[in-house]
Amino acid sequence: MYKRVRAHHLRLMKTQRTPITMLTAYDALTARIFDAAGTDMLLVGDSYGNVMLNYGSTVPVCLEEMVTATRSVAGAVTRAFVVADLPFGSYEESPALAVRSAVKLIKAGAAAVKLEGGRRQQDKIAAVTAAGIPVVAHIGFTPQSENALGGPRVQGRGEEAERLYADALAVQEAGAVAVVLELVPSPVAAQITSRLEIPTIGIGAGNQCDGQVLVWSDMAGMTDRVPSFVKIFGEVGKALLAAAKDYNEAVRSRAFPDENHSFQK
Ligand code: KIV
């Protein structure tokens, strides 16, 4: 276990075949818990928009919102490698814009940034990397392009597999330190993983990737519906509901606060 996970450890973990664990986090409260649990990477994902801001998608999330969430997460972490998402609209236009936006996330405490797209983002990945900022790429289903992709659909089936591999190779050549593969058939993700030098982090991409990422609120049972590739590892939502109900009942019955939880003098 590294004392502090850094960019170069990710490639080492791939060569040593040590699976990399990654969870999303959007605030200090959860970041502290996931860091204490030994999670290698924390992703301040733009899923912040769906999960915390109730936006319905990642598309409306803006850079200022990501900066606030990143500051909160990064300030709470002692070990995990913190990656912050560049939100939609903060990098597509030009390499210069990508660098400007990435610098804001790094100043907020991120150790790396993530952006979506393969070959079409090569120039942005190269420019951000040249600015001294590690980049995690994201290919397969890319939620910021959900309107163009027709919603969350598996990518890289059949003849598309070679195109997906070309994307993976392009981001590696541009300098990415890792690549997220989202909604990719397991055999295709396994092939890409074995052909790349940089680690792959899968989400809905089978167990042969070098690491795995999940949206924390999905894996902790905070939501009613989760995608079919998600496993629920804890019923935190149900525990919180029970705690809030107990609290309400105790207040209404005046059982709380009792004498142990109030000042007599
Ligand atoms: O924003 C996010 O949560 C992500 C994961 C789906 C990888 O990008």
Boltz pocket constraint, residues with backbone or C-beta under 6 A from the ligand:
constraints:
  - pocket:
      binder: B
      contacts: [[A, 24], [A, 43], [A, 44], [A, 45], [A, 46], [A, 47], [A, 48], [A, 85], [A, 138], [A, 180], [A, 182], [A, 203], [A, 213], [A, 215]]
      max_distance: 6.0
